[in-house]
Amino acid sequence: MVGIIALLISLVIWGIIFYVLWWGLGQIALPEPFAKVASVILILAAVIVCIGLLTGSIGAFPFLSFK
């Protein structure tokens, strides 16, 4: 039960971090190709972090270790 709560807290914190980065990216007036590339990189980073947190929570090999 403690692991699930820790996972949820981690997902919420990472969600807030990526939301602030996404918001900040929208506030910066980047030219179109750079804005699209930055958005794709941010989405890929968010997916990698989520996969790392979820696979680490089920006991699989955690390729992201935040300890």
trRosetta pair geometry for C-beta under 8 A, 3 or more apart (Angstrom, degrees):
i j d omega theta_ij theta_ji phi_ij phi_ji
1 4 5.9 -51 -153 32 35 110
1 5 6.6 32 152 -15 66 105
2 5 5.8 -56 -150 39 35 110
2 6 6.2 35 152 -19 67 107
3 6 5.7 -54 -145 38 31 111
3 7 6.2 34 153 -22 64 105
3 57 6.1 140 163 -152 107 87
4 7 5.6 -52 -148 35 31 113
4 8 6.4 31 153 -18 64 105
4 57 7.6 89 -96 -169 49 127
5 8 5.7 -53 -148 37 32 111
5 9 6.3 32 154 -18 65 105
6 9 5.7 -53 -146 38 31 111
6 10 6.3 33 154 -20 64 107
7 10 5.7 -56 -148 37 30 112
7 11 6.3 28 155 -18 65 107
7 53 6.4 132 -146 164 84 104
7 54 7.6 82 -158 -98 125 51
7 57 4.6 38 -95 -104 135 144
8 11 5.7 -54 -145 37 31 110
8 12 6.3 31 156 -19 64 105
9 12 5.8 -55 -148 36 30 111
9 13 6.3 29 155 -17 65 107
10 13 5.8 -57 -147 38 30 109
10 14 6.2 23 158 -11 66 109
10 53 5.6 -178 117 -139 130 134
10 66 7.9 158 -134 44 127 153
11 14 5.9 -56 -141 43 29 106
11 15 6.0 36 155 -25 64 109
11 50 7.2 59 -123 -120 96 82
11 53 6.3 162 -74 123 81 157
12 15 5.5 -54 -146 35 28 116
12 16 6.5 29 155 -19 63 103
13 16 5.9 -53 -151 34 30 109
13 17 6.5 31 151 -19 64 105
14 17 5.5 -51 -146 36 36 114
14 18 6.2 28 158 -12 68 106
14 46 7.5 142 153 -137 106 75
14 49 5.4 -170 -164 139 144 138
14 50 7.4 179 112 -72 144 69
14 53 7.1 -141 4 -40 157 150
15 18 6.1 -58 -143 42 28 103
15 19 6.1 31 156 -22 64 109
16 19 5.6 -54 -143 36 29 113
16 20 6.4 29 157 -18 64 104
17 20 6.0 -58 -153 35 28 108
17 21 6.5 25 151 -15 63 107
18 21 5.4 -51 -145 39 37 113
18 22 6.1 41 153 -22 67 104
18 42 6.8 137 -154 177 92 98
18 45 7.5 180 -110 97 113 100
18 46 4.7 74 -131 -97 156 115
18 49 7.8 -167 -55 49 129 145
19 22 5.6 -52 -145 36 31 112
19 23 6.2 32 154 -19 65 106
20 23 5.6 -51 -144 38 31 113
20 24 6.1 33 155 -19 64 108
21 24 5.7 -55 -145 39 29 112
21 25 6.3 36 153 -24 63 104
21 42 5.8 -175 124 -137 121 126
22 25 5.7 -52 -151 31 29 115
22 26 6.8 28 151 -16 61 104
22 39 7.8 65 -131 -127 83 79
22 42 6.2 150 -83 147 76 149
23 26 5.8 -58 -156 35 33 110
23 27 6.5 30 149 -20 66 107
24 27 5.5 -54 -146 34 36 112
24 28 6.5 32 156 -17 67 103
25 28 6.1 -54 -148 35 31 106
25 30 7.5 -34 -169 4 74 130
25 35 7.0 129 168 -146 98 79
25 38 5.6 -177 -141 126 125 125
25 39 6.5 147 145 -80 150 72
25 42 6.5 -95 -41 -35 157 158
30 34 4.5 -117 172 95 118 110
30 35 4.1 154 84 -66 113 85
30 38 6.6 66 63 12 174 142
31 34 5.2 73 63 20 79 108
31 35 6.8 -157 88 -12 32 95
32 35 5.8 -58 -138 36 27 110
32 36 6.3 25 166 -18 65 107
33 36 5.9 -58 -150 37 31 109
33 37 6.3 28 155 -16 66 109
34 37 5.8 -54 -145 39 32 110
34 38 6.1 32 156 -18 66 108
35 38 5.8 -56 -145 39 28 110
35 39 6.3 32 154 -22 63 106
36 39 5.7 -53 -148 34 30 113
36 40 6.5 29 154 -17 64 105
37 40 5.8 -54 -148 36 31 110
37 41 6.4 31 154 -18 65 107
38 41 5.7 -53 -146 37 32 111
38 42 6.3 33 155 -19 65 107
39 42 5.7 -56 -148 37 30 111
39 43 6.4 29 154 -18 65 106
40 43 5.7 -53 -146 37 32 111
40 44 6.3 31 155 -18 65 106
41 44 5.8 -54 -146 38 30 111
41 45 6.3 32 154 -20 64 106
42 45 5.7 -53 -147 36 30 112
42 46 6.5 31 154 -19 63 105
43 46 5.7 -55 -149 36 32 111
43 47 6.4 30 154 -18 65 106
44 47 5.8 -54 -147 37 32 110
44 48 6.3 32 155 -19 66 107
45 48 5.8 -54 -146 37 30 111
45 49 6.4 29 156 -17 65 106
46 49 5.9 -55 -147 37 30 109
46 50 6.3 29 155 -18 65 108
47 50 5.8 -55 -145 38 31 110
47 51 6.2 29 157 -17 65 107
48 51 5.9 -54 -145 39 29 109
48 52 6.2 30 155 -20 63 109
48 64 7.5 123 146 -54 85 132
49 52 5.7 -57 -148 38 29 113
49 53 6.3 27 156 -18 65 106
49 64 6.5 91 -127 -94 55 175
50 53 5.9 -56 -146 37 30 108
50 54 6.1 21 159 -13 65 111
51 54 5.9 -60 -142 42 28 106
51 55 6.0 20 164 -12 67 111
52 55 6.3 -57 -138 41 24 102
52 56 6.1 23 161 -17 61 113
52 62 6.4 74 -173 -163 79 74
52 63 5.5 -103 -116 67 98 79
52 64 3.2 44 175 14 149 122
53 56 5.9 -62 -147 39 26 110
53 57 6.4 26 156 -24 63 109
53 64 7.0 -38 -52 71 58 129
54 57 5.7 -54 -147 31 31 112
54 58 6.9 15 160 -9 63 105
55 58 6.3 -61 -148 40 34 100
55 60 4.2 -68 -175 72 89 122
55 61 6.9 -14 146 67 121 52
55 62 6.3 164 101 -99 88 55
55 63 7.3 22 80 10 136 87
56 60 7.1 -87 -74 65 27 73
56 62 3.2 50 -100 -103 102 115
56 64 6.8 -93 -36 64 136 79
56 65 7.6 155 -112 -92 141 61
62 65 5.6 103 115 -76 116 78
